[in-house]
Amino acid sequence: MICERYDTVVVPFPFADIPILKRRPVVVLSGEHFNAANNATIVAMITTAKASSWPSDVTLGDLEAANLSVPCLVRWRLTTVPNDLILRQLGSLGPADRLACEREFANLSR
């Protein structure tokens, strides 16, 4: 599946500290051209983060656009996923959430 930037999708997400993959929602960070040309997509974790928080977390305000059923946030835990491992599309981030992610992503390089 070729996705567009800011789509929300479900993938088996890898964890560094445990040897399993967990199906979870993510937000697509790479653009459609990159995703098609490389047969892979760069994504960031979407989580409820009930047990932890990172200073760079971005709380999502438009859960309906993203097609998420519970309060969530974008966590800048990134991975590159082969396109054939994208299980399904959920929705996409709303305009305010996109802007919030852009702002926080810009702060990561400081």
A tleap script that builds the chain and sets N, CA, C and O, in Angstrom:
source leaprc.protein.ff14SB
mol = sequence {
  NMET ILE CYS GLU ARG TYR ASP THR VAL VAL
  VAL PRO PHE PRO PHE ALA ASP ILE PRO ILE
  LEU LYS ARG ARG PRO VAL VAL VAL LEU SER
  GLY GLU HIE PHE ASN ALA ALA ASN ASN ALA
  THR ILE VAL ALA MET ILE THR THR ALA LYS
  ALA SER SER TRP PRO SER ASP VAL THR LEU
  GLY ASP LEU GLU ALA ALA ASN LEU SER VAL
  PRO CYS LEU VAL ARG TRP ARG LEU THR THR
  VAL PRO ASN ASP LEU ILE LEU ARG GLN LEU
  GLY SER LEU GLY PRO ALA ASP ARG LEU ALA
  CYS GLU ARG GLU PHE ALA ASN LEU SER CARG
}
set mol.1.N position { 0.848 -1.172 0.000 }
set mol.1.CA position { 0.000 0.000 0.000 }
set mol.1.C position { 0.901 1.245 0.000 }
set mol.1.O position { 1.833 1.340 0.798 }
set mol.2.N position { 0.620 2.180 -0.884 }
set mol.2.CA position { 1.353 3.444 -0.942 }
set mol.2.C position { 0.512 4.498 -0.230 }
set mol.2.O position { -0.631 4.753 -0.610 }
set mol.3.N position { 1.080 5.101 0.791 }
set mol.3.CA position { 0.357 6.072 1.614 }
set mol.3.C position { 0.883 7.479 1.382 }
set mol.3.O position { 1.979 7.675 0.856 }
set mol.4.N position { 0.084 8.444 1.783 }
set mol.4.CA position { 0.462 9.842 1.714 }
set mol.4.C position { 0.902 10.315 3.091 }
set mol.4.O position { 0.557 9.722 4.113 }
set mol.5.N position { 1.675 11.403 3.093 }
set mol.5.CA position { 2.114 11.979 4.359 }
set mol.5.C position { 0.894 12.326 5.218 }
set mol.5.O position { -0.095 12.860 4.717 }
set mol.6.N position { 0.973 12.024 6.480 }
set mol.6.CA position { -0.042 12.266 7.505 }
set mol.6.C position { -1.193 11.280 7.496 }
set mol.6.O position { -2.130 11.436 8.279 }
set mol.7.N position { -1.155 10.257 6.627 }
set mol.7.CA position { -2.131 9.183 6.755 }
set mol.7.C position { -1.896 8.480 8.083 }
set mol.7.O position { -0.760 8.391 8.550 }
set mol.8.N position { -2.955 7.985 8.686 }
set mol.8.CA position { -2.822 7.111 9.843 }
set mol.8.C position { -3.119 5.697 9.356 }
set mol.8.O position { -4.121 5.446 8.688 }
set mol.9.N position { -2.220 4.784 9.710 }
set mol.9.CA position { -2.310 3.405 9.243 }
set mol.9.C position { -1.960 2.467 10.392 }
set mol.9.O position { -1.466 2.902 11.433 }
set mol.10.N position { -2.220 1.181 10.195 }
set mol.10.CA position { -1.858 0.158 11.175 }
set mol.10.C position { -0.720 -0.673 10.609 }
set mol.10.O position { -0.777 -1.128 9.466 }
set mol.11.N position { 0.328 -0.869 11.428 }
set mol.11.CA position { 1.488 -1.671 11.022 }
set mol.11.C position { 1.947 -2.523 12.205 }
set mol.11.O position { 1.615 -2.221 13.351 }
set mol.12.N position { 2.705 -3.578 11.936 }
set mol.12.CA position { 3.386 -4.272 13.036 }
set mol.12.C position { 4.624 -3.450 13.401 }
set mol.12.O position { 5.577 -3.385 12.624 }
set mol.13.N position { 4.610 -2.828 14.569 }
set mol.13.CA position { 5.657 -1.884 14.968 }
set mol.13.C position { 6.727 -2.594 15.777 }
set mol.13.O position { 6.408 -3.314 16.723 }
set mol.14.N position { 7.998 -2.403 15.420 }
set mol.14.CA position { 9.089 -3.058 16.162 }
set mol.14.C position { 9.424 -2.303 17.455 }
set mol.14.O position { 9.282 -1.083 17.536 }
set mol.15.N position { 9.861 -3.046 18.439 }
set mol.15.CA position { 10.318 -2.461 19.697 }
set mol.15.C position { 11.765 -2.867 19.925 }
set mol.15.O position { 12.130 -4.025 19.720 }
set mol.16.N position { 12.584 -1.919 20.347 }
set mol.16.CA position { 14.006 -2.198 20.566 }
set mol.16.C position { 14.240 -3.044 21.809 }
set mol.16.O position { 15.181 -3.835 21.859 }
set mol.17.N position { 13.385 -2.877 22.808 }
set mol.17.CA position { 13.637 -3.531 24.093 }
set mol.17.C position { 12.974 -4.897 24.252 }
set mol.17.O position { 13.270 -5.618 25.204 }
set mol.18.N position { 12.083 -5.258 23.334 }
set mol.18.CA position { 11.463 -6.579 23.385 }
set mol.18.C position { 11.388 -7.156 21.967 }
set mol.18.O position { 11.158 -6.419 21.009 }
set mol.19.N position { 11.581 -8.460 21.837 }
set mol.19.CA position { 11.672 -9.065 20.498 }
set mol.19.C position { 10.319 -9.418 19.874 }
set mol.19.O position { 10.125 -10.538 19.399 }
set mol.20.N position { 9.385 -8.463 19.876 }
set mol.20.CA position { 8.091 -8.719 19.263 }
set mol.20.C position { 7.677 -7.521 18.411 }
set mol.20.O position { 8.208 -6.418 18.548 }
set mol.21.N position { 6.728 -7.772 17.542 }
set mol.21.CA position { 6.096 -6.715 16.775 }
set mol.21.C position { 4.669 -6.591 17.281 }
set mol.21.O position { 3.977 -7.594 17.458 }
set mol.22.N position { 4.231 -5.368 17.513 }
set mol.22.CA position { 2.879 -5.140 18.003 }
set mol.22.C position { 2.123 -4.319 16.963 }
set mol.22.O position { 2.604 -3.280 16.511 }
set mol.23.N position { 0.944 -4.791 16.591 }
set mol.23.CA position { 0.106 -4.008 15.670 }
set mol.23.C position { -0.315 -2.734 16.363 }
set mol.23.O position { -0.864 -2.756 17.465 }
set mol.24.N position { -0.050 -1.620 15.701 }
set mol.24.CA position { -0.409 -0.355 16.312 }
set mol.24.C position { -0.611 0.706 15.248 }
set mol.24.O position { -0.108 0.574 14.132 }
set mol.25.N position { -1.346 1.760 15.585 }
set mol.25.CA position { -1.486 2.859 14.638 }
set mol.25.C position { -0.207 3.687 14.597 }
set mol.25.O position { 0.499 3.828 15.595 }
set mol.26.N position { 0.066 4.222 13.432 }
set mol.26.CA position { 1.209 5.104 13.215 }
set mol.26.C position { 0.766 6.226 12.281 }
set mol.26.O position { -0.267 6.137 11.618 }
set mol.27.N position { 1.572 7.275 12.248 }
set mol.27.CA position { 1.343 8.343 11.285 }
set mol.27.C position { 2.482 8.308 10.265 }
set mol.27.O position { 3.650 8.170 10.627 }
set mol.28.N position { 2.123 8.434 8.993 }
set mol.28.CA position { 3.100 8.411 7.906 }
set mol.28.C position { 3.807 9.762 7.850 }
set mol.28.O position { 3.155 10.805 7.808 }
set mol.29.N position { 5.134 9.743 7.850 }
set mol.29.CA position { 5.927 10.969 7.775 }
set mol.29.C position { 6.514 11.207 6.392 }
set mol.29.O position { 6.700 12.355 5.988 }
set mol.30.N position { 6.805 10.146 5.670 }
set mol.30.CA position { 7.399 10.294 4.335 }
set mol.30.C position { 6.310 10.524 3.299 }
set mol.30.O position { 5.153 10.150 3.493 }
set mol.31.N position { 6.703 11.146 2.198 }
set mol.31.CA position { 5.753 11.460 1.139 }
set mol.31.C position { 5.489 10.292 0.209 }
set mol.31.O position { 6.231 9.310 0.186 }
set mol.32.N position { 4.421 10.419 -0.555 }
set mol.32.CA position { 3.980 9.353 -1.459 }
set mol.32.C position { 5.075 8.963 -2.458 }
set mol.32.O position { 5.261 7.777 -2.731 }
set mol.33.N position { 5.801 9.943 -3.006 }
set mol.33.CA position { 6.859 9.636 -3.980 }
set mol.33.C position { 7.968 8.798 -3.332 }
set mol.33.O position { 8.405 7.800 -3.907 }
set mol.34.N position { 8.423 9.198 -2.140 }
set mol.34.CA position { 9.439 8.435 -1.409 }
set mol.34.C position { 8.955 7.016 -1.152 }
set mol.34.O position { 9.689 6.051 -1.368 }
set mol.35.N position { 7.713 6.896 -0.689 }
set mol.35.CA position { 7.163 5.588 -0.322 }
set mol.35.C position { 7.116 4.644 -1.516 }
set mol.35.O position { 7.434 3.461 -1.390 }
set mol.36.N position { 6.718 5.167 -2.682 }
set mol.36.CA position { 6.647 4.343 -3.892 }
set mol.36.C position { 8.040 4.001 -4.399 }
set mol.36.O position { 8.302 2.854 -4.760 }
set mol.37.N position { 8.931 4.978 -4.430 }
set mol.37.CA position { 10.273 4.767 -4.981 }
set mol.37.C position { 11.098 3.797 -4.140 }
set mol.37.O position { 11.912 3.049 -4.680 }
set mol.38.N position { 10.895 3.805 -2.843 }
set mol.38.CA position { 11.707 2.981 -1.936 }
set mol.38.C position { 10.999 1.735 -1.443 }
set mol.38.O position { 11.590 0.922 -0.731 }
set mol.39.N position { 9.735 1.577 -1.816 }
set mol.39.CA position { 8.932 0.445 -1.348 }
set mol.39.C position { 8.954 0.328 0.177 }
set mol.39.O position { 8.905 -0.766 0.740 }
set mol.40.N position { 9.029 1.492 0.824 }
set mol.40.CA position { 9.050 1.554 2.283 }
set mol.40.C position { 8.523 2.916 2.709 }
set mol.40.O position { 8.554 3.872 1.935 }
set mol.41.N position { 8.037 2.999 3.947 }
set mol.41.CA position { 7.402 4.198 4.465 }
set mol.41.C position { 7.966 4.517 5.846 }
set mol.41.O position { 8.098 3.627 6.686 }
set mol.42.N position { 8.295 5.774 6.078 }
set mol.42.CA position { 8.774 6.219 7.380 }
set mol.42.C position { 7.568 6.631 8.217 }
set mol.42.O position { 6.737 7.423 7.772 }
set mol.43.N position { 7.474 6.091 9.430 }
set mol.43.CA position { 6.320 6.332 10.286 }
set mol.43.C position { 6.754 6.687 11.706 }
set mol.43.O position { 7.874 6.395 12.125 }
set mol.44.N position { 5.836 7.325 12.433 }
set mol.44.CA position { 6.012 7.608 13.860 }
set mol.44.C position { 4.894 6.930 14.632 }
set mol.44.O position { 3.766 6.817 14.152 }
set mol.45.N position { 5.217 6.491 15.811 }
set mol.45.CA position { 4.276 5.778 16.666 }
set mol.45.C position { 3.117 6.670 17.113 }
set mol.45.O position { 3.318 7.842 17.433 }
set mol.46.N position { 1.924 6.119 17.132 }
set mol.46.CA position { 0.779 6.725 17.795 }
set mol.46.C position { 0.483 5.861 19.015 }
set mol.46.O position { 0.385 4.638 18.906 }
set mol.47.N position { 0.340 6.494 20.171 }
set mol.47.CA position { 0.179 5.752 21.406 }
set mol.47.C position { -0.782 6.463 22.354 }
set mol.47.O position { -1.008 7.667 22.232 }
set mol.48.N position { -1.342 5.715 23.292 }
set mol.48.CA position { -2.138 6.329 24.351 }
set mol.48.C position { -1.222 6.825 25.464 }
set mol.48.O position { -1.604 7.697 26.245 }
set mol.49.N position { -0.022 6.273 25.535 }
set mol.49.CA position { 1.014 6.700 26.488 }
set mol.49.C position { 0.504 6.809 27.913 }
set mol.49.O position { 0.741 7.808 28.592 }
set mol.50.N position { -0.183 5.796 28.354 }
set mol.50.CA position { -0.737 5.826 29.709 }
set mol.50.C position { 0.336 5.727 30.792 }
set mol.50.O position { 0.143 6.213 31.906 }
set mol.51.N position { 1.467 5.099 30.467 }
set mol.51.CA position { 2.482 4.862 31.488 }
set mol.51.C position { 3.712 5.757 31.363 }
set mol.51.O position { 4.594 5.710 32.220 }
set mol.52.N position { 3.785 6.574 30.309 }
set mol.52.CA position { 4.983 7.390 30.131 }
set mol.52.C position { 4.667 8.618 29.292 }
set mol.52.O position { 3.610 8.711 28.669 }
set mol.53.N position { 5.605 9.556 29.289 }
set mol.53.CA position { 5.478 10.718 28.409 }
set mol.53.C position { 6.864 11.170 27.982 }
set mol.53.O position { 7.842 11.020 28.713 }
set mol.54.N position { 6.920 11.721 26.789 }
set mol.54.CA position { 8.143 12.314 26.263 }
set mol.54.C position { 7.878 13.803 26.087 }
set mol.54.O position { 6.760 14.176 25.733 }
set mol.55.N position { 8.849 14.654 26.318 }
set mol.55.CA position { 8.628 16.094 26.141 }
set mol.55.C position { 8.188 16.466 24.719 }
set mol.55.O position { 7.534 17.491 24.530 }
set mol.56.N position { 8.530 15.664 23.740 }
set mol.56.CA position { 8.201 15.954 22.344 }
set mol.56.C position { 6.876 15.360 21.879 }
set mol.56.O position { 6.519 15.509 20.711 }
set mol.57.N position { 6.138 14.690 22.765 }
set mol.57.CA position { 4.845 14.112 22.390 }
set mol.57.C position { 3.911 15.189 21.843 }
set mol.57.O position { 3.902 16.320 22.330 }
set mol.58.N position { 3.124 14.827 20.827 }
set mol.58.CA position { 2.134 15.735 20.248 }
set mol.58.C position { 0.751 15.115 20.473 }
set mol.58.O position { 0.431 14.075 19.896 }
set mol.59.N position { -0.051 15.748 21.302 }
set mol.59.CA position { -1.408 15.266 21.566 }
set mol.59.C position { -2.280 15.529 20.345 }
set mol.59.O position { -2.293 16.633 19.802 }
set mol.60.N position { -3.005 14.505 19.926 }
set mol.60.CA position { -3.884 14.638 18.766 }
set mol.60.C position { -5.244 15.156 19.206 }
set mol.60.O position { -5.848 14.633 20.142 }
set mol.61.N position { -5.714 16.183 18.525 }
set mol.61.CA position { -6.983 16.794 18.874 }
set mol.61.C position { -8.151 16.324 18.029 }
set mol.61.O position { -9.289 16.298 18.496 }
set mol.62.N position { -7.871 15.948 16.767 }
set mol.62.CA position { -8.936 15.547 15.847 }
set mol.62.C position { -8.900 14.030 15.665 }
set mol.62.O position { -8.394 13.515 14.668 }
set mol.63.N position { -9.446 13.338 16.651 }
set mol.63.CA position { -9.425 11.872 16.624 }
set mol.63.C position { -10.312 11.332 15.506 }
set mol.63.O position { -10.031 10.267 14.958 }
set mol.64.N position { -11.363 12.044 15.168 }
set mol.64.CA position { -12.274 11.593 14.123 }
set mol.64.C position { -11.572 11.540 12.757 }
set mol.64.O position { -11.715 10.559 12.028 }
set mol.65.N position { -10.816 12.586 12.410 }
set mol.65.CA position { -10.105 12.595 11.125 }
set mol.65.C position { -9.078 11.471 11.055 }
set mol.65.O position { -8.913 10.834 10.015 }
set mol.66.N position { -8.387 11.232 12.173 }
set mol.66.CA position { -7.379 10.176 12.228 }
set mol.66.C position { -7.997 8.792 12.369 }
set mol.66.O position { -7.306 7.782 12.230 }
set mol.67.N position { -9.308 8.745 12.647 }
set mol.67.CA position { -10.049 7.507 12.869 }
set mol.67.C position { -9.487 6.719 14.047 }
set mol.67.O position { -9.251 5.513 13.963 }
set mol.68.N position { -9.282 7.438 15.144 }
set mol.68.CA position { -8.805 6.839 16.384 }
set mol.68.C position { -9.923 6.934 17.412 }
set mol.68.O position { -10.609 7.954 17.489 }
set mol.69.N position { -10.112 5.887 18.196 }
set mol.69.CA position { -11.266 5.828 19.093 }
set mol.69.C position { -10.988 6.309 20.515 }
set mol.69.O position { -11.924 6.536 21.281 }
set mol.70.N position { -9.722 6.466 20.876 }
set mol.70.CA position { -9.361 6.920 22.221 }
set mol.70.C position { -8.319 8.034 22.111 }
set mol.70.O position { -7.624 8.125 21.099 }
set mol.71.N position { -8.199 8.885 23.140 }
set mol.71.CA position { -7.186 9.938 23.093 }
set mol.71.C position { -5.790 9.357 22.863 }
set mol.71.O position { -5.376 8.402 23.520 }
set mol.72.N position { -5.077 9.963 21.911 }
set mol.72.CA position { -3.754 9.465 21.526 }
set mol.72.C position { -2.803 10.624 21.283 }
set mol.72.O position { -3.198 11.789 21.244 }
set mol.73.N position { -1.547 10.266 21.123 }
set mol.73.CA position { -0.535 11.249 20.767 }
set mol.73.C position { 0.470 10.636 19.807 }
set mol.73.O position { 0.614 9.417 19.712 }
set mol.74.N position { 1.158 11.518 19.103 }
set mol.74.CA position { 2.261 11.085 18.243 }
set mol.74.C position { 3.516 11.121 19.088 }
set mol.74.O position { 3.835 12.131 19.715 }
set mol.75.N position { 4.216 10.016 19.096 }
set mol.75.CA position { 5.494 9.922 19.797 }
set mol.75.C position { 6.569 9.765 18.733 }
set mol.75.O position { 6.415 8.974 17.803 }
set mol.76.N position { 7.654 10.514 18.866 }
set mol.76.CA position { 8.689 10.527 17.838 }
set mol.76.C position { 9.613 9.320 17.936 }
set mol.76.O position { 10.838 9.444 17.903 }
set mol.77.N position { 9.009 8.182 18.055 }
set mol.77.CA position { 9.703 6.897 17.941 }
set mol.77.C position { 9.450 6.455 16.503 }
set mol.77.O position { 8.337 6.065 16.149 }
set mol.78.N position { 10.491 6.521 15.683 }
set mol.78.CA position { 10.350 6.341 14.244 }
set mol.78.C position { 10.843 4.980 13.794 }
set mol.78.O position { 11.707 4.370 14.424 }
set mol.79.N position { 10.277 4.520 12.694 }
set mol.79.CA position { 10.757 3.311 12.033 }
set mol.79.C position { 10.417 3.407 10.550 }
set mol.79.O position { 9.556 4.185 10.141 }
set mol.80.N position { 11.102 2.610 9.771 }
set mol.80.CA position { 10.806 2.480 8.345 }
set mol.80.C position { 10.181 1.107 8.142 }
set mol.80.O position { 10.748 0.088 8.535 }
set mol.81.N position { 9.008 1.096 7.524 }
set mol.81.CA position { 8.236 -0.129 7.373 }
set mol.81.C position { 8.102 -0.459 5.885 }
set mol.81.O position { 7.719 0.414 5.106 }
set mol.82.N position { 8.405 -1.693 5.469 }
set mol.82.CA position { 8.130 -2.072 4.079 }
set mol.82.C position { 6.645 -1.859 3.767 }
set mol.82.O position { 5.782 -2.160 4.592 }
set mol.83.N position { 6.360 -1.343 2.581 }
set mol.83.CA position { 4.970 -1.027 2.233 }
set mol.83.C position { 4.035 -2.224 2.334 }
set mol.83.O position { 2.856 -2.060 2.647 }
set mol.84.N position { 4.543 -3.419 2.075 }
set mol.84.CA position { 3.661 -4.591 2.139 }
set mol.84.C position { 3.292 -4.980 3.577 }
set mol.84.O position { 2.460 -5.865 3.780 }
set mol.85.N position { 3.903 -4.329 4.576 }
set mol.85.CA position { 3.536 -4.583 5.974 }
set mol.85.C position { 2.497 -3.593 6.500 }
set mol.85.O position { 2.061 -3.702 7.646 }
set mol.86.N position { 2.104 -2.636 5.673 }
set mol.86.CA position { 1.033 -1.730 6.074 }
set mol.86.C position { -0.270 -2.510 5.976 }
set mol.86.O position { -0.680 -2.920 4.889 }
set mol.87.N position { -0.911 -2.711 7.109 }
set mol.87.CA position { -2.064 -3.607 7.189 }
set mol.87.C position { -3.356 -2.956 6.717 }
set mol.87.O position { -4.161 -3.586 6.031 }
set mol.88.N position { -3.556 -1.679 7.091 }
set mol.88.CA position { -4.758 -0.976 6.636 }
set mol.88.C position { -4.632 0.501 6.955 }
set mol.88.O position { -3.890 0.907 7.850 }
set mol.89.N position { -5.379 1.292 6.198 }
set mol.89.CA position { -5.425 2.724 6.453 }
set mol.89.C position { -6.576 3.024 7.396 }
set mol.89.O position { -7.652 2.436 7.288 }
set mol.90.N position { -6.339 3.951 8.326 }
set mol.90.CA position { -7.371 4.374 9.262 }
set mol.90.C position { -8.011 5.680 8.804 }
set mol.90.O position { -9.223 5.740 8.594 }
set mol.91.N position { -7.203 6.722 8.648 }
set mol.91.CA position { -7.666 8.062 8.286 }
set mol.91.C position { -6.452 8.912 7.988 }
set mol.91.O position { -5.481 8.436 7.400 }
set mol.92.N position { -6.505 10.171 8.393 }
set mol.92.CA position { -5.338 11.050 8.262 }
set mol.92.C position { -5.439 12.143 9.316 }
set mol.92.O position { -6.527 12.451 9.802 }
set mol.93.N position { -4.308 12.723 9.663 }
set mol.93.CA position { -4.316 13.776 10.665 }
set mol.93.C position { -5.057 14.994 10.133 }
set mol.93.O position { -4.952 15.330 8.953 }
set mol.94.N position { -5.804 15.650 11.011 }
set mol.94.CA position { -6.476 16.892 10.670 }
set mol.94.C position { -5.466 18.022 10.551 }
set mol.94.O position { -4.325 17.872 10.987 }
set mol.95.N position { -5.863 19.155 9.968 }
set mol.95.CA position { -4.942 20.276 9.728 }
set mol.95.C position { -4.219 20.776 10.982 }
set mol.95.O position { -3.015 21.027 10.925 }
set mol.96.N position { -4.908 20.926 12.094 }
set mol.96.CA position { -4.255 21.417 13.315 }
set mol.96.C position { -3.236 20.405 13.839 }
set mol.96.O position { -2.169 20.791 14.316 }
set mol.97.N position { -3.557 19.121 13.753 }
set mol.97.CA position { -2.619 18.091 14.199 }
set mol.97.C position { -1.402 18.023 13.278 }
set mol.97.O position { -0.286 17.799 13.747 }
set mol.98.N position { -1.603 18.212 11.988 }
set mol.98.CA position { -0.472 18.248 11.053 }
set mol.98.C position { 0.475 19.388 11.408 }
set mol.98.O position { 1.691 19.205 11.455 }
set mol.99.N position { -0.087 20.553 11.654 }
set mol.99.CA position { 0.724 21.717 12.001 }
set mol.99.C position { 1.484 21.485 13.303 }
set mol.99.O position { 2.663 21.825 13.404 }
set mol.100.N position { 0.812 20.907 14.301 }
set mol.100.CA position { 1.473 20.619 15.578 }
set mol.100.C position { 2.630 19.647 15.380 }
set mol.100.O position { 3.681 19.807 16.001 }
set mol.101.N position { 2.455 18.645 14.527 }
set mol.101.CA position { 3.530 17.687 14.249 }
set mol.101.C position { 4.676 18.367 13.509 }
set mol.101.O position { 5.844 18.119 13.810 }
set mol.102.N position { 4.348 19.229 12.538 }
set mol.102.CA position { 5.391 19.973 11.811 }
set mol.102.C position { 6.221 20.818 12.773 }
set mol.102.O position { 7.449 20.839 12.693 }
set mol.103.N position { 5.549 21.503 13.669 }
set mol.103.CA position { 6.266 22.356 14.627 }
set mol.103.C position { 7.187 21.535 15.528 }
set mol.103.O position { 8.347 21.892 15.737 }
set mol.104.N position { 6.660 20.440 16.054 }
set mol.104.CA position { 7.472 19.629 16.955 }
set mol.104.C position { 8.609 18.949 16.208 }
set mol.104.O position { 9.719 18.841 16.729 }
set mol.105.N position { 8.338 18.490 14.992 }
set mol.105.CA position { 9.390 17.856 14.196 }
set mol.105.C position { 10.513 18.843 13.909 }
set mol.105.O position { 11.684 18.463 13.921 }
set mol.106.N position { 10.173 20.111 13.649 }
set mol.106.CA position { 11.180 21.141 13.437 }
set mol.106.C position { 12.020 21.341 14.692 }
set mol.106.O position { 13.219 21.607 14.599 }
set mol.107.N position { 11.404 21.216 15.860 }
set mol.107.CA position { 12.137 21.383 17.128 }
set mol.107.C position { 13.108 20.227 17.382 }
set mol.107.O position { 14.074 20.395 18.126 }
set mol.108.N position { 12.879 19.084 16.793 }
set mol.108.CA position { 13.750 17.931 17.032 }
set mol.108.C position { 15.156 18.154 16.507 }
set mol.108.O position { 16.106 17.550 17.005 }
set mol.109.N position { 15.300 19.010 15.511 }
set mol.109.CA position { 16.622 19.225 14.919 }
set mol.109.C position { 17.410 20.301 15.644 }
set mol.109.O position { 18.536 20.597 15.245 }
set mol.110.N position { 16.869 20.887 16.677 }
set mol.110.CA position { 17.595 21.946 17.417 }
set mol.110.C position { 18.548 21.379 18.402 }
set mol.110.O position { 19.231 22.127 19.101 }
savepdb mol mol.pdb
quit
